[in-house]
Amino acid sequence: MKNEMIVEDQKMVRTLFESFIEKANGYHVVASLSSAYDSIEYCRNHEIDLILMDVQMPHMDGYKATETIRELSD
């Protein structure tokens, strides 16, 4: 089973994505987070196979968060 993380500031959208992912074969939502900062911290301590990232979030956009997460994998 592959671990997936959803990062979206709107709870309704996170819930919708969780429903779709849980029905997909081979993926399991292990984290559903509302901020880019939380996603970076989560990735420091956990291995994630797939991230669905909102690009327009307050405080830090999804592009910067993705860039930071990719730097962690070094």
Secondary structure, 3 states (H helix, E strand, C coil): CEEEEEECCCHHHHHHHHHHHHHCCCEEEEEEECCHHHHHHHHHHCCCCEEEECCCCCCCCHHHHHHHHHHHCC
